[in-house]
């Protein structure tokens, strides 16, 4: 049951973490990441999103709580990564013109902030629910 909980929430967490890693690489290099880096970052995101909640836990509610806490952290990092990439992009010498993609670069911090609010609320509710499941029941 622990593994099912980890994989279920990992399906939500892996794309968030993978996007952050790939987008940060884009901001640093100024071009799309290589396929090898994309695959390596996908594996790293999956290991963190599924492996860390399972480490040292014995109950499914513990796994859910750890996954939700990781989700809150990764959601709060979304606007930080978006603004960081925008700042890196603005200071990059000789950056290519992205055309309409450049507009996305400027609007992404706002979208990331809105997504962070929604994801933080959802993962927070999941963490509270898991915390209640971990409380001893009064008989």
MARMITOR-373449 format. One record per atom (N, C-alpha, C, CB): residue in one letter; atom name; x, y, z. Coordinates in steps of 0.1 Angstrom, whole numbers, plus 5000, padded with zeros to 4 digits. Glycine has a CB too. Example, Ala and Ser with C-alpha at 12.3 -4.5 7.8 and 13.67 -1.06 7.14 Angstrom:
<rs>
> A N 5132 4943 5078
> A CA 5123 4955 5078
> A C 5132 4967 5078
> A CB 5113 4955 5090
> S N 5128 4978 5071
> S CA 5137 4989 5071
> S C 5129 5000 5079
> S CB 5141 4994 5057
</rs>
This chain:
<rs>
> X N 5008 4988 5000
> X CA 5000 5000 5000
> X C 5009 5013 5000
> X CB 4991 5000 5012
> X N 5020 5012 5007
> X CA 5029 5023 5007
> X C 5034 5026 4993
> X CB 5041 5020 5017
> X N 5037 5016 4986
> X CA 5043 5018 4972
> X C 5032 5024 4963
> X CB 5047 5005 4966
> X N 5020 5020 4965
> X CA 5009 5026 4957
> X C 5007 5041 4960
> X CB 4996 5018 4959
> X N 5008 5044 4972
> X CA 5007 5058 4976
> X C 5018 5066 4971
> X CB 5006 5060 4991
> X N 5030 5061 4971
> X CA 5042 5068 4966
> X C 5042 5070 4951
> X CB 5055 5060 4970
> X N 5037 5059 4944
> X CA 5037 5060 4929
> X C 5025 5070 4925
> X CB 5035 5047 4923
> X N 5014 5069 4932
> X CA 5003 5078 4929
> X C 5006 5092 4930
> X CB 4991 5074 4938
> X N 5012 5096 4941
> X CA 5016 5110 4943
> X C 5029 5113 4935
> X CB 5019 5113 4957
> X N 5037 5103 4932
> X CA 5049 5105 4924
> X C 5045 5109 4909
> X CB 5057 5093 4923
> X N 5034 5104 4905
> X CA 5029 5108 4891
> X C 5026 5123 4891
> X CB 5016 5100 4888
> X N 5022 5129 4902
> X CA 5020 5143 4902
> X C 5033 5151 4904
> X CB 5010 5147 4913
> X N 5042 5146 4912
> X CA 5054 5153 4916
> X C 5065 5152 4905
> X CB 5060 5147 4928
> X N 5066 5141 4898
> X CA 5077 5139 4888
> X C 5077 5150 4877
> X CB 5077 5126 4882
> X N 5065 5153 4871
> X CA 5065 5164 4861
> X C 5069 5177 4866
> X CB 5051 5164 4855
> X N 5065 5180 4879
> X CA 5069 5193 4884
> X C 5084 5194 4886
> X CB 5061 5196 4898
> X N 5089 5184 4892
> X CA 5104 5184 4895
> X C 5112 5184 4882
> X CB 5108 5173 4904
> X N 5107 5176 4872
> X CA 5114 5175 4859
> X C 5113 5188 4852
> X CB 5107 5164 4851
> X N 5102 5195 4852
> X CA 5101 5208 4845
> X C 5110 5218 4852
> X CB 5086 5213 4846
> X N 5111 5218 4865
> X CA 5120 5227 4872
> X C 5135 5225 4867
> X CB 5119 5226 4887
> X N 5139 5212 4867
> X CA 5153 5209 4863
> X C 5155 5213 4848
> X CB 5155 5194 4865
> X N 5146 5209 4839
> X CA 5148 5213 4825
> X C 5148 5228 4823
> X CB 5138 5206 4817
> X N 5139 5235 4829
> X CA 5137 5249 4827
> X C 5149 5256 4833
> X CB 5124 5254 4834
> X N 5155 5252 4844
> X CA 5167 5258 4849
> X C 5179 5255 4840
> X CB 5170 5252 4863
> X N 5180 5244 4834
> X CA 5190 5241 4824
> X C 5189 5250 4812
> X CB 5190 5226 4820
> X N 5176 5253 4808
> X CA 5174 5262 4797
> X C 5178 5276 4801
> X CB 5159 5262 4793
> X N 5176 5280 4813
> X CA 5180 5294 4817
> X C 5195 5295 4818
> X CB 5173 5297 4830
> X N 5202 5285 4822
> X CA 5216 5286 4823
> X C 5223 5285 4810
> X CB 5221 5274 4832
> X N 5219 5276 4801
> X CA 5226 5275 4788
> X C 5220 5283 4777
> X CB 5225 5260 4784
> X N 5207 5287 4778
> X CA 5201 5295 4767
> X C 5196 5287 4756
> X CB 5211 5305 4762
> X N 5196 5274 4757
> X CA 5191 5265 4747
> X C 5185 5253 4753
> X CB 5202 5261 4736
> X N 5178 5245 4745
> X CA 5171 5233 4750
> X C 5181 5223 4756
> X CB 5162 5227 4739
> X N 5178 5216 4766
> X CA 5187 5206 4772
> X C 5188 5194 4762
> X CB 5182 5202 4786
> X N 5199 5187 4764
> X CA 5201 5175 4755
> X C 5192 5164 4760
> X CB 5216 5171 4756
> X N 5191 5154 4751
> X CA 5182 5143 4755
> X C 5188 5135 4767
> X CB 5181 5133 4743
> X N 5201 5134 4768
> X CA 5207 5127 4779
> X C 5204 5135 4792
> X CB 5223 5126 4777
> X N 5206 5148 4792
> X CA 5202 5155 4804
> X C 5187 5154 4807
> X CB 5206 5170 4802
> X N 5179 5154 4797
> X CA 5164 5153 4799
> X C 5161 5140 4806
> X CB 5157 5154 4786
> X N 5167 5129 4801
> X CA 5165 5116 4807
> X C 5171 5115 4821
> X CB 5171 5105 4798
> X N 5183 5120 4823
> X CA 5189 5119 4836
> X C 5181 5128 4846
> X CB 5203 5125 4835
> X N 5176 5139 4842
> X CA 5167 5147 4851
> X C 5154 5140 4854
> X CB 5165 5161 4846
> X N 5149 5133 4844
> X CA 5136 5126 4846
> X C 5138 5115 4857
> X CB 5131 5120 4833
> X N 5149 5107 4855
> X CA 5152 5097 4865
> X C 5155 5103 4879
> X CB 5165 5089 4860
> X N 5162 5114 4879
> X CA 5165 5120 4892
> X C 5152 5125 4899
> X CB 5174 5132 4891
> X N 5143 5131 4891
> X CA 5130 5135 4896
> X C 5122 5123 4901
> X CB 5122 5143 4886
> X N 5122 5112 4894
> X CA 5114 5100 4898
> X C 5120 5095 4911
> X CB 5114 5090 4887
> X N 5133 5094 4912
> X CA 5139 5089 4924
> X C 5136 5097 4936
> X CB 5155 5088 4922
> X N 5136 5110 4935
> X CA 5133 5119 4946
> X C 5118 5118 4949
> X CB 5137 5134 4942
> X N 5110 5119 4939
> X CA 5095 5119 4942
> X C 5090 5106 4947
> X CB 5088 5123 4929
> X N 5096 5095 4944
> X CA 5091 5082 4948
> X C 5099 5076 4959
> X CB 5090 5072 4936
> X N 5112 5078 4958
> X CA 5122 5072 4968
> X C 5122 5079 4981
> X CB 5135 5072 4962
> X N 5122 5092 4981
> X CA 5123 5099 4994
> X C 5111 5097 5003
> X CB 5125 5114 4992
> X N 5099 5097 4998
> X CA 5087 5094 5007
> X C 5087 5080 5012
> X CB 5074 5097 5000
> X N 5093 5071 5005
> X CA 5093 5057 5010
> X C 5104 5054 5020
> X CB 5095 5047 4998
> X N 5114 5062 5020
> X CA 5126 5060 5029
> X C 5122 5062 5044
> X CB 5138 5069 5025
> X N 5123 5051 5051
> X CA 5121 5052 5066
> X C 5106 5053 5070
> X CB 5128 5063 5071
> X N 5097 5050 5061
> X CA 5083 5051 5065
> X C 5077 5037 5066
> X CB 5075 5059 5055
> X N 5067 5035 5075
> X CA 5061 5022 5077
> X C 5046 5022 5073
> X CB 5063 5018 5091
> X N 5040 5034 5073
> X CA 5026 5034 5070
> X C 5023 5043 5058
> X CB 5018 5040 5082
> X N 5012 5039 5050
> X CA 5009 5047 5038
> X C 5006 5062 5041
> X CB 4997 5041 5032
> X N 5001 5065 5053
> X CA 4998 5079 5056
> X C 5011 5087 5058
> X CB 4990 5080 5069
> X N 5022 5080 5062
> X CA 5035 5087 5063
> X C 5040 5090 5050
> X CB 5045 5078 5071
> X N 5038 5081 5040
> X CA 5043 5083 5027
> X C 5035 5094 5020
> X CB 5041 5070 5018
> X N 5022 5095 5022
> X CA 5014 5105 5017
> X C 5018 5119 5023
> X CB 4999 5103 5020
> X N 5021 5119 5036
> X CA 5025 5132 5042
> X C 5038 5137 5037
> X CB 5025 5130 5057
> X N 5048 5128 5035
> X CA 5061 5132 5030
> X C 5060 5136 5015
> X CB 5071 5120 5031
> X N 5052 5129 5008
> X CA 5050 5133 4994
> X C 5043 5147 4993
> X CB 5041 5123 4986
> X N 5034 5149 5001
> X CA 5027 5162 5001
> X C 5036 5173 5005
> X CB 5014 5162 5010
> X N 5045 5171 5015
> X CA 5055 5181 5019
> X C 5064 5184 5008
> X CB 5062 5176 5032
> X N 5069 5173 5001
> X CA 5077 5175 4989
> X C 5070 5183 4978
> X CB 5082 5162 4984
> X N 5057 5180 4977
> X CA 5049 5187 4967
> X C 5048 5202 4970
> X CB 5035 5181 4966
> X N 5046 5205 4983
> X CA 5046 5219 4987
> X C 5059 5226 4984
> X CB 5042 5220 5003
> X N 5070 5220 4987
> X CA 5083 5226 4985
> X C 5085 5228 4969
> X CB 5094 5217 4990
> X N 5082 5218 4962
> X CA 5084 5219 4947
> X C 5074 5229 4941
> X CB 5082 5205 4940
> X N 5062 5230 4946
> X CA 5052 5240 4941
> X C 5057 5254 4945
> X CB 5038 5238 4947
> X N 5062 5256 4956
> X CA 5067 5269 4960
> X C 5080 5273 4952
> X CB 5070 5270 4975
> X N 5087 5263 4947
> X CA 5099 5266 4939
> X C 5096 5270 4925
> X CB 5108 5254 4939
> X N 5083 5267 4920
> X CA 5080 5270 4906
> X C 5082 5284 4903
> X CB 5065 5266 4904
> X N 5076 5294 4910
> X CA 5078 5308 4906
> X C 5092 5312 4908
> X CB 5069 5317 4914
> X N 5099 5307 4918
> X CA 5113 5310 4920
> X C 5122 5306 4908
> X CB 5119 5303 4933
> X N 5119 5294 4903
> X CA 5127 5289 4892
> X C 5123 5298 4879
> X CB 5124 5275 4889
> X N 5110 5301 4878
> X CA 5106 5309 4866
> X C 5113 5323 4866
> X CB 5091 5311 4866
> X N 5113 5329 4878
> X CA 5119 5343 4879
> X C 5134 5342 4877
> X CB 5116 5349 4892
> X N 5140 5331 4883
> X CA 5155 5329 4881
> X C 5158 5328 4866
> X CB 5159 5317 4889
> X N 5151 5319 4859
> X CA 5154 5317 4845
> X C 5152 5330 4837
> X CB 5145 5306 4839
> X N 5142 5338 4841
> X CA 5139 5351 4834
> X C 5151 5360 4836
> X CB 5126 5358 4839
> X N 5156 5361 4849
> X CA 5168 5369 4852
> X C 5180 5364 4845
> X CB 5170 5370 4867
> X N 5182 5351 4845
> X CA 5194 5346 4838
> X C 5193 5349 4823
> X CB 5195 5331 4840
> X N 5181 5348 4817
> X CA 5179 5350 4803
> X C 5182 5365 4799
> X CB 5165 5346 4799
> X N 5178 5374 4808
> X CA 5180 5388 4805
> X C 5194 5392 4806
> X CB 5172 5396 4815
> X N 5202 5385 4814
> X CA 5216 5388 4815
> X C 5225 5380 4806
> X CB 5221 5386 4829
> X N 5220 5370 4798
> X CA 5227 5362 4789
> X C 5232 5370 4777
> X CB 5219 5350 4785
> X N 5245 5370 4775
> X CA 5250 5378 4764
> X C 5248 5370 4751
> X CB 5265 5381 4765
> X N 5244 5377 4740
> X CA 5241 5371 4727
> X C 5230 5361 4727
> X CB 5254 5364 4723
> X N 5220 5363 4735
> X CA 5208 5354 4735
> X C 5201 5355 4722
> X CB 5199 5356 4747
> X N 5196 5344 4717
> X CA 5188 5344 4705
> X C 5174 5350 4707
> X CB 5187 5330 4699
> X N 5168 5355 4696
> X CA 5155 5360 4697
> X C 5145 5348 4697
> X CB 5152 5370 4686
> X N 5137 5347 4707
> X CA 5127 5336 4708
> X C 5114 5339 4701
> X CB 5125 5333 4722
> X N 5112 5351 4696
> X CA 5099 5355 4690
> X C 5088 5354 4700
> X CB 5097 5345 4678
> X N 5078 5347 4696
> X CA 5066 5345 4705
> X C 5070 5337 4718
> X CB 5055 5338 4698
> X N 5080 5329 4717
> X CA 5084 5321 4729
> X C 5090 5330 4739
> X CB 5095 5311 4725
> X N 5095 5342 4735
> X CA 5100 5352 4745
> X C 5089 5358 4753
> X CB 5107 5363 4738
> X N 5077 5359 4747
> X CA 5065 5363 4755
> X C 5062 5353 4766
> X CB 5053 5366 4746
> X N 5063 5341 4763
> X CA 5061 5331 4773
> X C 5071 5332 4785
> X CB 5061 5316 4767
> X N 5083 5335 4781
> X CA 5093 5337 4792
> X C 5090 5348 4802
> X CB 5107 5340 4785
> X N 5083 5358 4797
> X CA 5079 5369 4806
> X C 5066 5366 4814
> X CB 5078 5382 4798
> X N 5058 5358 4808
> X CA 5045 5356 4815
> X C 5045 5343 4824
> X CB 5034 5354 4804
> X N 5056 5335 4822
> X CA 5056 5323 4830
> X C 5057 5325 4845
> X CB 5068 5315 4825
> X N 5064 5335 4850
> X CA 5064 5337 4865
> X C 5050 5339 4870
> X CB 5073 5349 4868
> X N 5041 5346 4863
> X CA 5028 5348 4868
> X C 5020 5335 4868
> X CB 5020 5359 4859
> X N 5021 5327 4857
> X CA 5014 5314 4856
> X C 5020 5305 4867
> X CB 5016 5308 4842
> X N 5033 5305 4869
> X CA 5039 5297 4879
> X C 5034 5301 4893
> X CB 5054 5297 4879
> X N 5033 5313 4896
> X CA 5028 5318 4909
> X C 5013 5313 4911
> X CB 5028 5333 4910
> X N 5005 5314 4901
> X CA 4991 5309 4903
> X C 4991 5294 4905
> X CB 4983 5313 4890
> X N 4999 5287 4897
> X CA 4999 5273 4898
> X C 5005 5269 4912
> X CB 5008 5266 4887
> X N 5014 5276 4917
> X CA 5020 5274 4930
> X C 5010 5275 4941
> X CB 5032 5283 4933
> X N 5001 5285 4940
> X CA 4991 5287 4950
> X C 4981 5275 4950
> X CB 4983 5300 4948
> X N 4977 5271 4939
> X CA 4967 5260 4938
> X C 4974 5247 4943
> X CB 4962 5258 4923
> X N 4986 5244 4938
> X CA 4993 5232 4942
> X C 4996 5232 4957
> X CB 5006 5230 4934
> X N 5000 5243 4962
> X CA 5003 5244 4977
> X C 4990 5241 4985
> X CB 5009 5257 4980
> X N 4979 5246 4981
> X CA 4967 5244 4988
> X C 4963 5229 4987
> X CB 4955 5252 4982
> X N 4964 5223 4975
> X CA 4961 5209 4974
> X C 4970 5200 4982
> X CB 4961 5205 4959
> X N 4983 5202 4980
> X CA 4992 5194 4988
> X C 4991 5196 5003
> X CB 5007 5197 4983
> X N 4988 5208 5007
> X CA 4986 5211 5021
> X C 4974 5204 5027
> X CB 4983 5226 5023
> X N 4963 5203 5019
> X CA 4951 5195 5023
> X C 4955 5180 5024
> X CB 4940 5197 5013
> X N 4963 5175 5015
> X CA 4967 5161 5015
> X C 4976 5159 5028
> X CB 4975 5158 5003
> X N 4984 5168 5031
> X CA 4993 5167 5043
> X C 4984 5167 5056
> X CB 5003 5178 5043
> X N 4974 5175 5056
> X CA 4966 5176 5068
> X C 4958 5163 5069
> X CB 4956 5188 5067
> X N 4953 5158 5058
> X CA 4945 5145 5058
> X C 4954 5134 5063
> X CB 4940 5142 5044
> X N 4966 5133 5058
> X CA 4976 5123 5062
> X C 4979 5124 5077
> X CB 4988 5123 5053
> X N 4981 5136 5081
> X CA 4984 5139 5096
> X C 4972 5134 5104
> X CB 4986 5153 5098
> X N 4960 5136 5100
> X CA 4949 5131 5108
> X C 4949 5115 5108
> X CB 4935 5136 5102
> X N 4953 5109 5097
> X CA 4953 5095 5097
> X C 4964 5089 5106
> X CB 4955 5090 5082
> X N 4974 5097 5108
> X CA 4985 5092 5117
> X C 4982 5094 5132
> X CB 4998 5100 5114
> X N 4972 5102 5135
> X CA 4968 5104 5149
> X C 4962 5092 5155
> X CB 4959 5116 5151
> X N 4965 5088 5167
> X CA 4959 5077 5173
> X C 4944 5079 5175
> X CB 4965 5073 5187
> X N 4936 5069 5173
> X CA 4922 5071 5174
> X C 4917 5069 5188
> X CB 4914 5061 5164
> X N 4908 5077 5192
> X CA 4902 5076 5206
> X C 4891 5066 5205
> X CB 4897 5090 5211
> X N 4891 5057 5215
> X CA 4881 5046 5216
> X C 4872 5048 5227
> X CB 4887 5033 5217
</rs>
